[in-house]
Amino acid sequence: MADNGIVIAQTTSDDEDRAYALARGAVEARLAAGAHVDARMTAFYWWKEKVQHEREYRISFKTTASRVAELEAWVHANHTYEVPQWIVLPTAGTSAEYLAWAVKETGGT
């Protein structure tokens, strides 16, 4: 990942208001240029030796690779889960205009 490339970082929350707060808070802190909160979905996963399921909201943060570590620390500090999901996806084919916008809005250079 290039230091100035855009990445999509994702986490989930079981509460809609918390999902909105994480999305808005990261944007307000300029750790993400934007964020999406997806409609509620059902997640199945292993936790504490058995398969669990939960209704969750996925939050996708649009940020730069150079800000992702700070965003991760912020999300973990503000998350209610014991072990929050944290997945970072690289992007391909990002337009120069979109990259410039993301860099500007996250305080990058």
C-alpha positions as CSV (number, residue, x, y, z in Angstrom):
1,M,0.0,0.0,0.0
2,A,1.4,3.4,-0.9
3,D,1.5,5.8,2.0
4,N,-0.8,8.2,0.2
5,G,-3.2,5.6,-1.2
6,I,-6.8,5.3,-0.2
7,V,-7.9,2.4,1.9
8,I,-11.3,1.2,3.2
9,A,-11.1,0.3,6.9
10,Q,-14.1,-1.6,8.3
11,T,-15.6,-2.4,11.7
12,T,-19.0,-3.4,12.9
13,S,-21.4,-2.4,15.8
14,D,-24.5,-4.1,17.1
15,D,-26.1,-0.7,17.8
16,E,-27.1,1.8,15.1
17,D,-26.5,4.9,17.2
18,R,-23.0,3.7,18.1
19,A,-22.3,2.9,14.4
20,Y,-23.3,6.5,13.5
21,A,-21.2,7.9,16.3
22,L,-18.1,5.9,15.2
23,A,-18.7,7.1,11.6
24,R,-19.3,10.7,12.4
25,G,-16.6,10.9,15.1
26,A,-13.9,9.6,12.8
27,V,-14.9,12.1,10.1
28,E,-15.0,14.9,12.6
29,A,-11.6,14.0,13.9
30,R,-10.3,14.0,10.2
31,L,-9.2,10.4,10.6
32,A,-11.5,9.5,7.7
33,A,-12.5,11.6,4.7
34,G,-15.9,9.8,4.8
35,A,-17.7,6.8,6.2
36,H,-20.6,4.6,5.2
37,V,-22.9,2.8,7.7
38,D,-24.5,-0.2,5.9
39,A,-28.0,-1.4,6.6
40,R,-28.3,-3.9,9.4
41,M,-27.1,-7.4,8.6
42,T,-26.7,-10.7,10.4
43,A,-23.2,-11.9,11.3
44,F,-22.2,-15.4,12.3
45,Y,-18.9,-15.9,14.0
46,W,-17.0,-18.0,16.6
47,W,-16.8,-16.4,20.0
48,K,-16.0,-18.0,23.4
49,E,-16.0,-21.6,22.0
50,K,-19.3,-21.5,20.1
51,V,-20.9,-20.1,17.0
52,Q,-22.7,-16.8,17.7
53,H,-24.9,-14.6,15.6
54,E,-25.7,-10.9,16.0
55,R,-27.5,-8.2,14.1
56,E,-24.8,-5.6,13.2
57,Y,-24.0,-2.5,11.2
58,R,-20.9,-2.4,9.1
59,I,-19.0,0.9,9.1
60,S,-16.6,1.5,6.2
61,F,-14.2,4.4,6.6
62,K,-12.5,6.0,3.6
63,T,-9.1,7.1,4.6
64,T,-5.5,7.3,3.5
65,A,-3.0,4.6,4.3
66,S,-0.9,7.1,6.2
67,R,-3.9,7.8,8.6
68,V,-5.1,4.2,9.1
69,A,-3.0,3.4,12.2
70,E,-4.4,6.5,14.0
71,L,-7.9,5.6,12.8
72,E,-7.5,2.1,14.2
73,A,-6.4,3.4,17.6
74,W,-9.3,5.8,17.7
75,V,-11.9,3.2,16.7
76,H,-10.5,0.7,19.3
77,A,-10.6,3.4,22.0
78,N,-14.2,4.3,21.1
79,H,-15.6,0.9,20.4
80,T,-17.7,-1.1,22.8
81,Y,-16.7,-4.6,21.6
82,E,-14.0,-6.6,23.5
83,V,-12.4,-7.4,20.1
84,P,-13.8,-5.2,17.4
85,Q,-13.5,-6.2,13.8
86,W,-10.8,-4.3,12.1
87,I,-10.2,-5.0,8.4
88,V,-8.3,-2.7,6.0
89,L,-8.8,-3.1,2.3
90,P,-6.6,-1.6,-0.4
91,T,-8.2,0.2,-3.3
92,A,-7.3,0.1,-7.0
93,G,-8.0,2.6,-9.7
94,T,-8.7,5.5,-7.4
95,S,-9.2,8.7,-9.4
96,A,-6.7,11.5,-8.9
97,E,-9.5,13.9,-7.9
98,Y,-10.9,11.5,-5.3
99,L,-7.4,10.8,-3.8
100,A,-6.8,14.5,-3.6
101,W,-10.1,15.0,-1.8
102,A,-9.3,12.2,0.7
103,V,-5.8,13.5,1.4
104,K,-7.1,17.0,1.9
105,E,-9.9,16.0,4.2
106,T,-7.7,13.8,6.4
107,G,-5.0,16.5,6.8
108,G,-2.5,14.6,4.6
109,T,0.0,16.2,2.3
